[in-house]
Amino acid sequence: MQSFLDARQTSFLHNLNRIQARSEKAQRTLASGLRIENASDSPDEVSSLLQARAELASSEQTRSNLNRVRTEVEAAENAIQGGLKAVERVRVLAAQGASGTQTAATRTMIAREVEAVHRQLVGISNTSIDGRYIFAGSADQTAPYAVDLNTTSGATLYAGATATRQIRDSSGVRFPVARSGEDIFDNSVANRNAFRVVKSVRDALLANDDAALETALADIGTALEHMNEQLAYYGTAQNSITEAIATADKKILSLKTQIADTEGADLAATILEMQDANTHRQAALQAKAQEDLRTVFDFIR
């Protein structure tokens, strides 16, 4: 008889614990909003969920990298625009110097202003963002140029690297987003070299050399054309980055939706589950209370 009563008690406690576990799980699900919190909650879906989370983290890092590079590309565009304005100013000064009314003394005064613009241009080539020289290629911790009026270009040899910055999009494809100072300001073709052309204007004015000044004035147009080509390159790079960011945003949204659909809880169903568990628990407790009111004689009738 005692064994029979113990078995009934054990069964009751087991069922009550099972009902309580259902209720507690539903409460946890409501609190977290997640259907899957541990691998044991849904073993078949864990692998795909972990992969989606890894892809999401990678895509978010890619988007962060793209945004950082976009800042650098914008800075490069602004710098080249500043360089174009500087060279345009030199063209105006060269035209003034080429006027037949100028004297050696007035040309020397104009040459000083041209020299100041040349120094400004070299400074633009050393533009940096967060300590990184954006026109120095992969050797971005070193300023690519310094003023040296004893050289043909009026600047030191390029101290950067030929390898330039590339960035990866959310699909893993890398694309270039920068050019070096040699490409932009210090081209190997003489009349496309902004440093050299501006320096030649300064030298022609100081030498009071009409022929040299006319040649330099003609070369300025070619140098400006070349710099405009570099500006267009950065415009294209900016568009590519914007498209890559938009693609990354779409991928991130898709992955977040996938993850939410996989691990997210059906809150309405969870509430019903908790209510059902609570109802069963109350019913079990009430039944147990009624059972405990019976005597031993009730069991031996």
C-alpha positions as a Markdown table, in Angstrom:
| # | Residue | x | y | z |
|---|---|---|---|---|
| 1 | Met | 0.0 | 0.0 | 0.0 |
| 2 | Gln | 2.8 | 2.4 | 0.9 |
| 3 | Ser | 4.5 | 1.6 | -2.4 |
| 4 | Phe | 1.4 | 2.5 | -4.3 |
| 5 | Leu | 1.0 | 5.8 | -2.6 |
| 6 | Asp | 4.7 | 6.6 | -3.2 |
| 7 | Ala | 4.4 | 5.9 | -6.9 |
| 8 | Arg | 1.4 | 8.2 | -7.2 |
| 9 | Gln | 3.3 | 10.9 | -5.3 |
| 10 | Thr | 6.3 | 10.5 | -7.6 |
| 11 | Ser | 4.2 | 10.6 | -10.7 |
| 12 | Phe | 2.5 | 13.8 | -9.5 |
| 13 | Leu | 5.8 | 15.5 | -8.7 |
| 14 | His | 7.2 | 14.5 | -12.1 |
| 15 | Asn | 4.2 | 15.9 | -14.0 |
| 16 | Leu | 4.2 | 19.0 | -11.9 |
| 17 | Asn | 7.9 | 19.6 | -12.6 |
| 18 | Arg | 7.3 | 19.1 | -16.3 |
| 19 | Ile | 4.4 | 21.6 | -16.3 |
| 20 | Gln | 6.6 | 24.1 | -14.3 |
| 21 | Ala | 9.4 | 23.7 | -16.8 |
| 22 | Arg | 7.0 | 24.5 | -19.7 |
| 23 | Ser | 5.9 | 27.7 | -17.8 |
| 24 | Glu | 9.4 | 28.8 | -17.0 |
| 25 | Lys | 10.6 | 28.3 | -20.6 |
| 26 | Ala | 7.7 | 30.3 | -21.9 |
| 27 | Gln | 8.5 | 33.1 | -19.4 |
| 28 | Arg | 12.2 | 33.1 | -20.5 |
| 29 | Thr | 11.1 | 33.2 | -24.1 |
| 30 | Leu | 8.8 | 36.2 | -23.5 |
| 31 | Ala | 11.6 | 38.0 | -21.6 |
| 32 | Ser | 14.2 | 37.5 | -24.3 |
| 33 | Gly | 12.0 | 37.4 | -27.4 |
| 34 | Leu | 14.1 | 34.4 | -28.5 |
| 35 | Arg | 12.9 | 31.0 | -29.4 |
| 36 | Ile | 16.5 | 29.7 | -29.6 |
| 37 | Glu | 18.9 | 30.6 | -26.8 |
| 38 | Asn | 20.9 | 27.5 | -26.5 |
| 39 | Ala | 22.0 | 24.8 | -29.0 |
| 40 | Ser | 19.7 | 22.3 | -27.3 |
| 41 | Asp | 16.6 | 24.5 | -28.1 |
| 42 | Ser | 16.8 | 23.6 | -31.8 |
| 43 | Pro | 19.9 | 21.5 | -32.8 |
| 44 | Asp | 18.9 | 21.3 | -36.5 |
| 45 | Glu | 18.9 | 25.1 | -36.9 |
| 46 | Val | 22.0 | 26.0 | -34.9 |
| 47 | Ser | 24.5 | 25.5 | -37.7 |
| 48 | Ser | 22.6 | 27.9 | -40.1 |
| 49 | Leu | 22.0 | 30.4 | -37.4 |
| 50 | Leu | 25.7 | 30.5 | -36.4 |
| 51 | Gln | 26.7 | 30.9 | -40.1 |
| 52 | Ala | 24.2 | 33.8 | -40.5 |
| 53 | Arg | 25.6 | 35.5 | -37.4 |
| 54 | Ala | 29.1 | 35.1 | -38.7 |
| 55 | Glu | 28.1 | 36.6 | -42.1 |
| 56 | Leu | 26.3 | 39.4 | -40.3 |
| 57 | Ala | 29.4 | 40.3 | -38.3 |
| 58 | Ser | 31.6 | 40.2 | -41.4 |
| 59 | Ser | 29.1 | 42.4 | -43.4 |
| 60 | Glu | 28.9 | 44.9 | -40.6 |
| 61 | Gln | 32.7 | 45.1 | -40.4 |
| 62 | Thr | 32.8 | 45.6 | -44.2 |
| 63 | Arg | 30.3 | 48.4 | -44.0 |
| 64 | Ser | 32.4 | 50.1 | -41.3 |
| 65 | Asn | 35.5 | 49.8 | -43.4 |
| 66 | Leu | 33.7 | 51.2 | -46.4 |
| 67 | Asn | 32.5 | 54.2 | -44.4 |
| 68 | Arg | 36.0 | 54.9 | -43.2 |
| 69 | Val | 37.4 | 54.7 | -46.7 |
| 70 | Arg | 34.6 | 56.9 | -48.0 |
| 71 | Thr | 35.9 | 59.6 | -45.6 |
| 72 | Glu | 39.4 | 59.2 | -47.0 |
| 73 | Val | 38.1 | 59.4 | -50.6 |
| 74 | Glu | 36.1 | 62.5 | -49.8 |
| 75 | Ala | 39.2 | 64.1 | -48.3 |
| 76 | Ala | 41.2 | 63.2 | -51.4 |
| 77 | Glu | 38.5 | 64.7 | -53.7 |
| 78 | Asn | 38.6 | 67.9 | -51.6 |
| 79 | Ala | 42.4 | 68.0 | -51.7 |
| 80 | Ile | 42.6 | 67.6 | -55.5 |
| 81 | Gln | 39.9 | 70.3 | -55.8 |
| 82 | Gly | 42.2 | 72.5 | -53.7 |
| 83 | Gly | 45.1 | 71.6 | -55.9 |
| 84 | Leu | 43.2 | 72.6 | -59.0 |
| 85 | Lys | 42.4 | 75.9 | -57.5 |
| 86 | Ala | 46.1 | 76.4 | -56.6 |
| 87 | Val | 47.2 | 75.6 | -60.2 |
| 88 | Glu | 44.5 | 77.8 | -61.6 |
| 89 | Arg | 45.8 | 80.6 | -59.5 |
| 90 | Val | 49.3 | 80.0 | -60.9 |
| 91 | Arg | 47.8 | 80.2 | -64.4 |
| 92 | Val | 46.4 | 83.7 | -63.6 |
| 93 | Leu | 49.7 | 84.8 | -62.1 |
| 94 | Ala | 51.7 | 83.4 | -65.1 |
| 95 | Ala | 49.4 | 85.3 | -67.5 |
| 96 | Gln | 50.0 | 88.5 | -65.5 |
| 97 | Gly | 53.7 | 87.9 | -65.6 |
| 98 | Ala | 53.6 | 87.3 | -69.3 |
| 99 | Ser | 52.2 | 90.8 | -69.9 |
| 100 | Gly | 54.5 | 93.1 | -71.8 |
| 101 | Thr | 54.1 | 95.8 | -69.1 |
| 102 | Gln | 55.9 | 93.7 | -66.5 |
| 103 | Thr | 59.4 | 94.4 | -65.4 |
| 104 | Ala | 62.0 | 92.1 | -63.8 |
| 105 | Ala | 61.1 | 93.5 | -60.4 |
| 106 | Thr | 57.4 | 93.0 | -60.8 |
| 107 | Arg | 58.0 | 89.5 | -62.1 |
| 108 | Thr | 60.1 | 88.7 | -59.0 |
| 109 | Met | 57.2 | 89.8 | -56.8 |
| 110 | Ile | 54.8 | 87.5 | -58.8 |
| 111 | Ala | 57.3 | 84.7 | -58.6 |
| 112 | Arg | 57.2 | 84.9 | -54.8 |
| 113 | Glu | 53.4 | 84.4 | -54.8 |
| 114 | Val | 53.8 | 81.5 | -57.2 |
| 115 | Glu | 56.3 | 80.0 | -54.8 |
| 116 | Ala | 53.8 | 80.3 | -52.0 |
| 117 | Val | 51.2 | 78.5 | -54.1 |
| 118 | His | 53.8 | 75.8 | -54.9 |
| 119 | Arg | 54.4 | 75.3 | -51.2 |
| 120 | Gln | 50.6 | 75.1 | -50.7 |
| 121 | Leu | 50.4 | 72.5 | -53.4 |
| 122 | Val | 53.1 | 70.3 | -51.8 |
| 123 | Gly | 51.1 | 70.7 | -48.5 |
| 124 | Ile | 48.0 | 69.4 | -50.2 |
| 125 | Ser | 49.9 | 66.4 | -51.5 |
| 126 | Asn | 50.6 | 65.6 | -47.8 |
| 127 | Thr | 46.9 | 65.5 | -46.8 |
| 128 | Ser | 46.4 | 63.1 | -43.9 |
| 129 | Ile | 43.3 | 61.5 | -42.2 |
| 130 | Asp | 43.7 | 60.1 | -38.7 |
| 131 | Gly | 47.5 | 60.1 | -39.1 |
| 132 | Arg | 47.4 | 58.4 | -42.5 |
| 133 | Tyr | 48.8 | 60.2 | -45.6 |
| 134 | Ile | 46.2 | 59.4 | -48.2 |
| 135 | Phe | 48.5 | 60.1 | -51.2 |
| 136 | Ala | 51.4 | 58.0 | -49.9 |
| 137 | Gly | 50.1 | 54.6 | -51.1 |
| 138 | Ser | 50.7 | 51.7 | -48.7 |
| 139 | Ala | 53.5 | 53.6 | -47.0 |
| 140 | Asp | 50.9 | 55.9 | -45.4 |
| 141 | Gln | 52.8 | 56.7 | -42.2 |
| 142 | Thr | 55.3 | 58.9 | -44.1 |
| 143 | Ala | 54.6 | 62.3 | -45.7 |
| 144 | Pro | 55.1 | 61.7 | -49.4 |
| 145 | Tyr | 56.7 | 65.0 | -50.2 |
| 146 | Ala | 58.6 | 68.0 | -48.8 |
| 147 | Val | 59.4 | 71.3 | -50.5 |
| 148 | Asp | 62.9 | 71.4 | -52.1 |
| 149 | Leu | 63.3 | 74.3 | -54.6 |
| 150 | Asn | 66.7 | 72.9 | -55.7 |
| 151 | Thr | 65.0 | 70.1 | -57.6 |
| 152 | Thr | 63.2 | 70.4 | -61.0 |
| 153 | Ser | 59.8 | 69.9 | -59.5 |
| 154 | Gly | 60.5 | 71.9 | -56.4 |
| 155 | Ala | 59.8 | 68.9 | -54.2 |
| 156 | Thr | 61.7 | 65.9 | -52.8 |
| 157 | Leu | 61.4 | 62.5 | -54.4 |
| 158 | Tyr | 58.2 | 60.6 | -53.7 |
| 159 | Ala | 58.6 | 58.9 | -50.3 |
| 160 | Gly | 55.4 | 56.8 | -50.6 |
| 161 | Ala | 54.7 | 53.5 | -52.2 |
| 162 | Thr | 53.3 | 52.6 | -55.6 |
| 163 | Ala | 50.8 | 50.1 | -54.1 |
| 164 | Thr | 47.6 | 52.0 | -53.3 |
| 165 | Arg | 44.6 | 51.4 | -51.2 |
| 166 | Gln | 41.9 | 48.8 | -52.0 |
| 167 | Ile | 38.7 | 47.9 | -50.2 |
| 168 | Arg | 36.6 | 44.8 | -50.1 |
| 169 | Asp | 32.9 | 44.8 | -50.7 |
| 170 | Ser | 30.3 | 42.6 | -48.9 |
| 171 | Ser | 30.7 | 39.9 | -51.5 |
| 172 | Gly | 34.5 | 39.7 | -51.0 |
| 173 | Val | 35.5 | 41.5 | -54.2 |
| 174 | Arg | 38.3 | 44.1 | -53.8 |
| 175 | Phe | 38.4 | 47.3 | -55.8 |
| 176 | Pro | 40.9 | 50.3 | -55.9 |
| 177 | Val | 39.9 | 53.5 | -54.2 |
| 178 | Ala | 43.1 | 55.6 | -54.3 |
| 179 | Arg | 46.0 | 56.9 | -56.3 |
| 180 | Ser | 49.5 | 57.9 | -55.3 |
| 181 | Gly | 51.0 | 61.4 | -55.1 |
| 182 | Glu | 53.1 | 60.4 | -58.1 |
| 183 | Asp | 50.0 | 59.7 | -60.1 |
| 184 | Ile | 48.3 | 63.0 | -59.2 |
| 185 | Phe | 50.8 | 65.7 | -58.5 |
| 186 | Asp | 54.2 | 64.4 | -59.6 |
| 187 | Asn | 53.6 | 62.6 | -62.9 |
| 188 | Ser | 56.5 | 61.3 | -64.8 |
| 189 | Val | 55.4 | 63.3 | -67.9 |
| 190 | Ala | 56.8 | 66.8 | -67.5 |
| 191 | Asn | 53.8 | 68.8 | -68.6 |
| 192 | Arg | 51.4 | 66.7 | -66.5 |
| 193 | Asn | 53.5 | 67.2 | -63.4 |
| 194 | Ala | 51.8 | 69.9 | -61.4 |
| 195 | Phe | 54.8 | 70.4 | -59.1 |
| 196 | Arg | 57.1 | 70.8 | -62.0 |
| 197 | Val | 54.9 | 73.1 | -64.0 |
| 198 | Val | 54.3 | 75.5 | -61.1 |
| 199 | Lys | 58.0 | 75.5 | -60.3 |
| 200 | Ser | 58.8 | 76.3 | -64.0 |
| 201 | Val | 56.5 | 79.3 | -63.8 |
| 202 | Arg | 58.3 | 80.5 | -60.7 |
| 203 | Asp | 61.7 | 80.0 | -62.3 |
| 204 | Ala | 60.7 | 81.7 | -65.6 |
| 205 | Leu | 59.5 | 84.8 | -63.7 |
| 206 | Leu | 62.6 | 85.0 | -61.6 |
| 207 | Ala | 64.8 | 84.7 | -64.7 |
| 208 | Asn | 62.6 | 87.3 | -66.5 |
| 209 | Asp | 62.5 | 84.7 | -69.4 |
| 210 | Asp | 59.6 | 85.4 | -71.8 |
| 211 | Ala | 60.0 | 82.2 | -73.8 |
| 212 | Ala | 60.2 | 80.0 | -70.8 |
| 213 | Leu | 57.2 | 81.7 | -69.3 |
| 214 | Glu | 55.1 | 81.2 | -72.4 |
| 215 | Thr | 56.0 | 77.5 | -72.4 |
| 216 | Ala | 55.2 | 77.1 | -68.7 |
| 217 | Leu | 51.9 | 78.9 | -69.2 |
| 218 | Ala | 51.0 | 76.4 | -72.0 |
| 219 | Asp | 52.0 | 73.5 | -69.8 |
| 220 | Ile | 49.7 | 74.6 | -67.0 |
| 221 | Gly | 46.7 | 73.7 | -69.2 |
| 222 | Thr | 47.9 | 70.2 | -69.6 |
| 223 | Ala | 48.6 | 69.9 | -65.9 |
| 224 | Leu | 45.1 | 71.1 | -65.0 |
| 225 | Glu | 43.6 | 68.6 | -67.5 |
| 226 | His | 45.6 | 65.8 | -65.8 |
| 227 | Met | 44.4 | 66.8 | -62.3 |
| 228 | Asn | 40.8 | 66.9 | -63.5 |
| 229 | Glu | 41.2 | 63.3 | -64.7 |
| 230 | Gln | 42.4 | 62.4 | -61.2 |
| 231 | Leu | 39.4 | 64.2 | -59.7 |
| 232 | Ala | 37.1 | 62.2 | -62.0 |
| 233 | Tyr | 38.8 | 59.0 | -60.8 |
| 234 | Tyr | 38.0 | 59.8 | -57.2 |
| 235 | Gly | 34.4 | 60.6 | -58.2 |
| 236 | Thr | 34.1 | 57.1 | -59.7 |
| 237 | Ala | 35.6 | 55.6 | -56.6 |
| 238 | Gln | 33.1 | 57.5 | -54.4 |
| 239 | Asn | 30.3 | 56.1 | -56.5 |
| 240 | Ser | 31.7 | 52.6 | -56.2 |
| 241 | Ile | 31.9 | 52.9 | -52.4 |
| 242 | Thr | 28.4 | 54.3 | -52.1 |
| 243 | Glu | 27.1 | 51.3 | -54.1 |
| 244 | Ala | 29.1 | 48.9 | -52.0 |
| 245 | Ile | 27.7 | 50.4 | -48.8 |
| 246 | Ala | 24.1 | 50.2 | -50.2 |
| 247 | Thr | 24.7 | 46.5 | -51.1 |
| 248 | Ala | 26.2 | 45.8 | -47.6 |
| 249 | Asp | 23.2 | 47.5 | -46.0 |
| 250 | Lys | 20.8 | 45.3 | -47.9 |
| 251 | Lys | 22.8 | 42.2 | -47.0 |
| 252 | Ile | 22.8 | 43.2 | -43.3 |
| 253 | Leu | 19.1 | 43.7 | -43.3 |
| 254 | Ser | 18.5 | 40.4 | -45.0 |
| 255 | Leu | 20.7 | 38.5 | -42.5 |
| 256 | Lys | 19.1 | 40.3 | -39.6 |
| 257 | Thr | 15.7 | 39.2 | -40.9 |
| 258 | Gln | 16.9 | 35.7 | -41.4 |
| 259 | Ile | 18.3 | 35.5 | -37.9 |
| 260 | Ala | 15.2 | 37.0 | -36.4 |
| 261 | Asp | 13.0 | 34.6 | -38.3 |
| 262 | Thr | 15.1 | 31.7 | -37.1 |
| 263 | Glu | 15.6 | 32.4 | -33.5 |
| 264 | Gly | 12.7 | 34.8 | -32.8 |
| 265 | Ala | 9.8 | 33.7 | -30.7 |
| 266 | Asp | 6.1 | 33.7 | -31.7 |
| 267 | Leu | 5.1 | 35.8 | -28.8 |
| 268 | Ala | 1.3 | 35.1 | -29.2 |
| 269 | Ala | 2.0 | 31.3 | -29.2 |
| 270 | Thr | 4.4 | 31.7 | -26.3 |
| 271 | Ile | 1.8 | 33.5 | -24.2 |
| 272 | Leu | -0.8 | 30.8 | -24.9 |
| 273 | Glu | 1.8 | 28.2 | -24.0 |
| 274 | Met | 2.5 | 29.9 | -20.6 |
| 275 | Gln | -1.2 | 30.3 | -19.9 |
| 276 | Asp | -1.8 | 26.6 | -20.8 |
| 277 | Ala | 1.0 | 25.5 | -18.5 |
| 278 | Asn | -0.3 | 27.6 | -15.7 |
| 279 | Thr | -3.8 | 26.2 | -16.2 |
| 280 | His | -2.5 | 22.6 | -16.1 |
| 281 | Arg | -0.5 | 23.4 | -13.0 |
| 282 | Gln | -3.5 | 24.8 | -11.2 |
| 283 | Ala | -5.6 | 21.8 | -12.3 |
| 284 | Ala | -3.0 | 19.4 | -11.1 |
| 285 | Leu | -2.7 | 21.2 | -7.7 |
| 286 | Gln | -6.4 | 21.2 | -7.2 |
| 287 | Ala | -6.7 | 17.5 | -8.1 |
| 288 | Lys | -3.9 | 16.7 | -5.7 |
| 289 | Ala | -5.6 | 18.7 | -2.9 |
| 290 | Gln | -8.8 | 16.8 | -3.4 |
| 291 | Glu | -6.9 | 13.5 | -3.5 |
| 292 | Asp | -5.2 | 14.2 | -0.2 |
| 293 | Leu | -8.6 | 14.7 | 1.5 |
| 294 | Arg | -9.3 | 11.0 | 1.0 |
| 295 | Thr | -8.4 | 8.5 | 3.6 |
| 296 | Val | -6.5 | 5.3 | 3.4 |
| 297 | Phe | -9.8 | 3.4 | 3.4 |
| 298 | Asp | -10.7 | 5.1 | 0.1 |
| 299 | Phe | -7.9 | 3.2 | -1.5 |
| 300 | Ile | -8.8 | -0.2 | -0.1 |
| 301 | Arg | -12.5 | -0.3 | -1.0 |
